[in-house]
Amino acid sequence: MILRELKQEDRLALRKLWSICYQSIINVEEVREKLEASADEIIGNGAFTEDGEPMSGMLSNRLMMNFDGAFVPLSGIGGVATHPVYRYGGSVRAVLGQLLARERAHGCIFSGLYPFNHAFYRKFGYELAVSEKTYTLPVRLLKPYAGQMQARLLQPEDDRSFLKPVFDAFISRYNLAVACDEKKLAAWTRSEPYARNEYTYALYNADAPVACLHFEKLVRNGEGVLSVKNFAFTTEEGFRMLLGFLYRFDAEMHTLEIKASDDIPLAALIDTPYEVQCSVGNPYMLRALNTEEVLKAMRRGDFGRFVIEVADDFLPDNAGRWLVEPGKAEPTQLSPDLRMSVQAFSQLVCGYTDLASARFRRDVEILTENPAPARAFAKKPLYVGYYY
């Protein structure tokens, strides 16, 4: 097995590997022509046979992620694939280890991914970091939010840059949210109203955009479903306007399907919660790549001082014991106040859970009565918002 960074000439081989593994149909010659005409940067690693045949490959998307109110570097892992002929041979473990070490050296302090199997990636230090709620309810229940507002349907060719302040304000509310740039803004607000029943609307207050809404119109069991794919707002009033605008589709659409983070208790905002159904998905995992830098980046107020010990079997350089104060972390030999795995640490530090809940994990030990860790590790509203 030969392990190395992916090169530009590996792009076609990677697309072919994805086609085999993801059951997607491609025209090899068309893909070859498109790749030759483009100069897309490729950041990734792979495993190859002695003859140069790709065994496994994966990409890293270098992103900026909101963490406690500041943006920090994130390595977003995607495109993970292993040729069926070479599965169960350890190539993914080898490639991922090489890639994460590379991205840690590059300055990424977190790595995230959308897992096909949580247990598989937990072996490599990742842990569940986002649970996503999908609400289903009759559109008519939004009537109390109805009102007058300005709205604009965006066409595919329309400029989207005027919506960036809306997404910037929205993203600032959430840990893990990926920073908005031109590419991501286009992905969040794509619209094909006539070709695919896919719509993006901008909502205004006094000529200033305050919310954005992207949804599809579907038909299920003979009834219209308004499936919201993405939304953003500047203030809570913007969110209420968003609900009021969705009510305008009551005449032709029966059901609303919308995802919302924990800080938006949609069922509690509806007059008849019995008619609101909620399902929970667990789509995202995170791991700390540089525990010391993560501890320094925490902004949790004046939580005090504590010593934490973190184990990382997959990346031993990331393990250690640190004395932590607000904005500071330094290696120490002092006795720890708490001890945990990198999986538990990653889940705690992002705000998925608090210390009172984390103590139920098998890989968390609370060793003293020091109150500082409980103040430092509190739940926070979470949202990623970008599928890579």
N, C-alpha and C positions, 0 to 999 in steps of 0.2 A: 504494500500500500504506500503510495506517494502522497504526502500531505503538502499542500502549498496554497498560496493566495490565488484567487481566480484572476485571470487575465481577460483583456478585451476579446481575445479570440475564443474564449470559453463561453461566450454568451449564447451562441447557437446550441452548443452541446447542453448547456443548462436548460434552455427552452425545450429541447427534445426530451431531457430527463423529466422535466415537469409534465410534459405531455403523457409520458408513460405512467408516472406516479399519480397524477391528478385526473387521469382519464379525460384529458382535454384534447380536442382535435386541432391540429395546426397544419398549415401548408408550409412545409419545410422551406421551399424556395422563396415563398413570400416573406417568411420570417427572416431568411438569410438576407434578402434585398433590403428589408427595413433596417436590419441591424447594421448592414454595411453603410447605409445612408445616415445613420445616427452615430453620435459620439457619447452616448449615455455612459456615465461613469459606473463602474461595477466595483462594489466593495463586498468581498466575500471570500470564502475559503472552500476547498474541495478536497476529496480523496480520489485518487486515480490509480488504475492498474499500471503495471510496468509498461504496457502498450499504449498508455494514455487514455484508456477508456474511463469516463467518469463513473465513480461508484456512488459518491454522495456529494452534495453541494448545498450551500446556504448563503444567504446574503445578509448584510448588516445595513440597515437604514440609519444613517446618522442624523438624529433628530434632537430637538431641544424640548424639554419637558418641564412643566410647571411643578415645582416642589417647594412647598411652604412659601409661595409668593415670589420665587425667583426661578429663572429658567436654568436648568442644568443639562449636561449632555447625556443622551440616551442612545443606546444601541438597540434598534428595533430589529429583531431577528425575523426573517421571512424566507419563503421559498425553500424550506428545508425538504430535501428529497433524497431518497436512496433507491437505486436501481434494485428491483426485486431479486435479481441474481445475487446481490451482495448484502442483503439484509441479515441482521443478527450476527454481523461480523465485527461490530464495534466501530464502524467508520464514522457514524454520526457523533459518537462520544469523542473520537479523536479530532474530528473537524471542528466541533463546537468548542472543545478545549483550546484549540489553537486560535480560533476566531475571537473568543472572549478575552483571552490573554492579549491579543492584538488590540482589541477595542479598549480594554482597560489602559493599556499603554498610551493609546491615542487620547485618553482623557475622559472617556465615558464612565460615569459613576453608577449608572443603572443599565440593565438590559431587560427588555420586555418582549413578549411574543404572544401570539394567539395559538394555543396548543390544540393539537388533534387529540391529545390524551394527557391529562394533568399528571398522572403518575409517572409517565415517561419523562417529562421535563422536570418533575420534582427531583429526580435523580441528579440533575445538573444544577441544583440550587434555586430553581424557580419556585414560586409559590403563588397561589391564587391572590389576586390583588383587586379585582373588580367583580362585583356581582351586579348584574344589569336587570332592572325591573321593566317588564313590558306590560302595559296596562291595555285592557280591551274594554270598551264601554260604548253604549249607544251615543251617537253624535248629538242627539237631542238633549242629553244631559248637560251640554255646555251652554244652554240658553241663558243662564244667569250672567254669563260673561259677554253676551252680545252687546254691540254698541257701534258707534260710528268711528271710522278710522280710515286713514289713507293706506292703500295697498297697491303693489305693482307686481305683475307677473313678469318674470325675467325670461327673455328669449335666449336661445343657445349662444348667440353672438354678442350678447350684452356684456359690457364690462362689469366685473364683480368687485373691483377694488374698493368701492364706496362702502361695502359691507365689512371690511376688515376691522374697523373699530367696534362693530357689534360682536364679532367673534373674539376679538382681543379682550373685551370686557367680560364676555361669557367664560372664556378660558381661565381668566384670573381667579374665578371662583373655586377652581378644582385642582387638587393634586392629580398628577399623572397626565394632565391635558397637554397634548402636543401643540407646540407653538404654531401660529397661523402664518403661512406664507402664500405666495401666489398659486403654487401647485395645490396645496391643501385646500385653499379657498375655492378653487375650481372644482375639486372633488366633492367638497361639502355642499356646493350649490349648483351642481350640474342640473340641466333641465332639458327634457325632450317632450314638450307638452303635446305635440301632434303625432310624433312617431312612437312614443312609448308610454303615454299617459303619466309622465314624470314631470313634476312641477316644482318651481322655486318661486316663492313670493317674498318680497320685502315689505315690511310694515313700518309706517312712519308716524311720528308725533311732531307736529309743527315743522314739517319738511325734513326732519332729521330721522334717519333709520334707527329704530329701536328693537327690531326683531327680524329674524329671517327663518323661513320655514321651507323644508324640502320634503315632498311626499309623493307617493304613487297612488293611483286609483286602481283598485283591484276588484274582481268579482269572485266571491266564494259562496258556494251553496245558493247561488242565485241572488245574493245580496251584495250591495256595494260596500267595499272596505276602504277606508282612508288610512293608508299605511305611512306613518311619518317616519322618515329615515334620518332626518337631522333637523335640529333647530338650535337657535341661539338667541339671546336677548341681552339687553344692557341692564335692565332693572326688573324688579318683580312686576311692575306695571306692564313692562314689555311682554312678560310671560302671560299675564292676564289678557292682554290684547291678542296674543297668539291663540289662546283658547277661544276668544270671541270670534276671531276670523275663521277658525275651523268650524264653528257652529254654522257659518254661512253655507256649508255644504250639506246641511241636514236634508234638503229637498231630494238630493239624488244619492246620498251615501248613508248607509244605515249604521255602520260600525266604525269607531276610531281605534286605531292600534298605534300606540306611541310608547317609546322608551323614555324613561326618566331616571335620574340619579336619586339617591336616598334623601337628598335635601329638598326634593320636591315631592311631598306626600300626596300624590294626585287623588287617591281615593278619599282622603280627608278634605279635599277641595270640592268634592261633588256632593250635592244635596242628598242623593240616595246611594250610598256606598255599596249596598247589596247588589247593585247592577254593574259594579266595577269588578272585573276579574284581573288578577295580577299573577304573572308567571316570572320566575327568576332564572336567569341564565348566568353562567360563570365563564365569560369569554376570554379573560386576560390574566396573564401571569407576569410576575416581575421578580427580579433578583438584583441585589446590590452587587456591583462589580468592584467598588472601592469603598469598603465599610468606613474607613477613617474619613474619607472625604464626604460621605453621606452624613456621618455624625456631625461634621463641621457645618454642613449646609442646613441642618435642622434649624427651623425658626419656630420655636414653641413657647416664646415668652421666657420669663426668668424661672425655669423649672428647677434650678439648683445644680446639684453635682452628684454624679454616680459613676460607678465602674461597671462596664458591660464586657462580657466575653462572648465572642461569636465564633462558631466553628463553621468551616467551609471545606468539606471533603473534596469537592470538585476543583476548587481553586484555592489551594492552601495558602497562597500569598495574600489572600483576602481575609484570612482568619487572624484572630488576635484578641488582645484585651486592651481596653481604652478607658482612660479617665475622661469623662465627658462633662462639659459645662456649655452654656449657651454660646454657640459659635466656635467652640473649641473642642478638640479631641486629640489626645496624645497617648501613645503606648505607655502602659504601666504594668508594674508587678504587684500592685495593690490587690487585695482580695476583692472578687467581683460581688456586686449587689445582685446581679442576675446573669444567667448563662443561657445561651440559646443557639440554635442552628441558624445558618444564613437564611433558610426558608422562613423561619419564624420572624427573624429580624426584618426581612424585606416586607413581610405582611404588616408588621407593627409600624415600621417607620413611614410607610406610605400613608397610613391612616385607615387601612381596611378594618382594623380592629383596635381595641385598646388593651392595656395590660391586664385589666380585670378579666377579660375574655381570653386573652392569650395564655393565661396560666393554666387553662384546661388542656393545652397542647402537651403531647408527650415530650417535645423537644424544648421546653421552656422550664427553667428552674429559677424561682424567686428565692434568693438566699439571705436577704436582710429585710428589715422593715423600713428602709430608706424610702420616703415618699416621692423623691425626685423622678424615678423612672415612670411612675404612674402619671405624673404631670407632663412628662416629655412625650409619652406614647398615648395619644388620644385619637379617637376616631375623627376622620376628616371627610368632607365630601369629595368623591372621586369621579373622574370622567376621563376617558382617553380621547375619543372623538375622531380617530384617524386609523383606518385599517391599512396596515402595511404588509 
